Amino acid sequence: FPVTILPVPLLDRFDTAIEVEFPTEERLREIIRSRIGEFSTLEALSQFVYEVRRAIKTGQVFSPFGIRSTLKFARKLKKNEFDPWTCAALSFANMTDEVSRSVIKGLVSRVFGA
């Protein structure tokens, strides 16, 4: 995962680190349902998120991708104003490098059939 290194003087102020694991796929769907509601592409969205998370772990994608980005992506998908790739680009893929965008675009195509 991409890591932001804070300046040493700032790090010295804190003696505790809190690590939060990304939720399971089922818990992720619960979070999305509770904030956005049910929609037809929820299962595909969940699969896509975990494909992106896997690509981040293996170093194929460098992206600031978390719950906030997932919810933003879900809102755009639910509105159905754009195709899945455009929703991804507007939600988080525009913050990545060209190689990561290409991988993400391939995942969108494979998972959503778009």
C-alpha positions as CSV (number, residue, x, y, z in Angstrom):
1,F,0.0,0.0,0.0
2,P,1.2,3.5,-0.7
3,V,2.5,5.0,2.6
4,T,2.8,8.7,3.4
5,I,5.8,9.3,5.6
6,L,5.2,12.1,8.1
7,P,8.1,14.4,9.2
8,V,10.1,12.9,12.2
9,P,9.2,15.8,14.6
10,L,5.5,15.1,14.0
11,L,6.0,11.3,14.4
12,D,7.8,11.8,17.7
13,R,4.7,13.3,19.2
14,F,2.8,10.1,18.9
15,D,3.7,6.8,20.6
16,T,0.8,4.9,19.3
17,A,-0.1,3.8,15.8
18,I,-3.6,2.7,14.9
19,E,-3.9,0.3,12.0
20,V,-7.3,-0.3,10.5
21,E,-7.9,-3.2,8.2
22,F,-10.0,-2.8,5.1
23,P,-13.4,-4.4,5.7
24,T,-14.3,-7.8,4.4
25,E,-16.3,-8.0,1.2
26,E,-19.6,-8.7,3.1
27,R,-18.9,-5.8,5.5
28,L,-18.1,-3.5,2.7
29,R,-21.4,-4.2,1.1
30,E,-23.1,-3.6,4.4
31,I,-21.3,-0.2,4.7
32,I,-22.3,0.7,1.1
33,R,-26.0,-0.3,1.7
34,S,-26.2,1.7,4.9
35,R,-24.8,4.8,3.3
36,I,-26.1,4.6,-0.3
37,G,-28.8,1.9,-0.4
38,E,-29.2,-1.1,-2.6
39,F,-28.4,-0.9,-6.4
40,S,-28.0,-3.3,-9.2
41,T,-24.2,-3.2,-9.5
42,L,-23.4,-3.6,-5.8
43,E,-22.0,-7.1,-6.2
44,A,-19.8,-6.1,-9.1
45,L,-18.7,-3.0,-7.2
46,S,-17.6,-5.2,-4.3
47,Q,-15.7,-7.6,-6.5
48,F,-14.1,-4.7,-8.3
49,V,-13.0,-3.1,-5.0
50,Y,-11.3,-6.3,-4.0
51,E,-9.6,-6.7,-7.4
52,V,-8.2,-3.2,-7.0
53,R,-7.1,-3.9,-3.4
54,R,-5.3,-7.0,-4.7
55,A,-3.6,-5.0,-7.5
56,I,-2.5,-2.5,-4.9
57,K,-1.0,-5.2,-2.7
58,T,0.9,-6.8,-5.6
59,G,2.2,-3.4,-6.7
60,Q,0.3,-3.2,-10.0
61,V,-1.6,-0.2,-8.9
62,F,-0.6,2.8,-6.9
63,S,-3.7,4.5,-5.7
64,P,-5.1,6.3,-2.6
65,F,-8.1,3.9,-2.6
66,G,-10.1,3.3,0.5
67,I,-13.7,3.4,1.9
68,R,-14.2,7.1,1.0
69,S,-13.2,6.4,-2.7
70,T,-15.4,3.3,-2.7
71,L,-18.4,5.3,-1.5
72,K,-17.8,8.0,-4.0
73,F,-17.6,5.4,-6.8
74,A,-20.7,3.7,-5.5
75,R,-22.7,6.9,-5.5
76,K,-21.7,7.6,-9.1
77,L,-22.6,4.0,-10.2
78,K,-25.9,4.2,-8.5
79,K,-26.9,7.4,-10.2
80,N,-26.1,5.6,-13.5
81,E,-25.1,8.9,-15.2
82,F,-21.8,7.5,-16.5
83,D,-20.3,4.2,-17.5
84,P,-18.3,2.3,-14.8
85,W,-14.9,3.5,-16.1
86,T,-15.9,7.1,-16.1
87,C,-17.3,6.6,-12.5
88,A,-14.0,5.1,-11.5
89,A,-12.0,7.9,-13.2
90,L,-14.0,10.6,-11.5
91,S,-13.8,8.8,-8.1
92,F,-10.2,7.8,-7.8
93,A,-8.4,6.7,-10.9
94,N,-7.6,10.3,-11.9
95,M,-5.3,10.4,-8.8
96,T,-3.1,7.6,-10.2
97,D,-0.3,7.2,-12.6
98,E,-0.9,6.1,-16.2
99,V,0.1,2.5,-15.6
100,S,-2.3,2.2,-12.6
101,R,-5.1,3.8,-14.7
102,S,-4.6,1.2,-17.4
103,V,-4.8,-1.7,-14.9
104,I,-7.9,-0.1,-13.2
105,K,-9.5,0.3,-16.6
106,G,-8.8,-3.4,-17.4
107,L,-10.4,-4.4,-14.1
108,V,-13.5,-2.2,-14.8
109,S,-13.8,-3.9,-18.2
110,R,-13.5,-7.4,-16.8
111,V,-15.8,-7.0,-13.7
112,F,-18.5,-4.7,-15.2
113,G,-18.2,-5.9,-18.8
114,A,-17.9,-2.3,-19.9
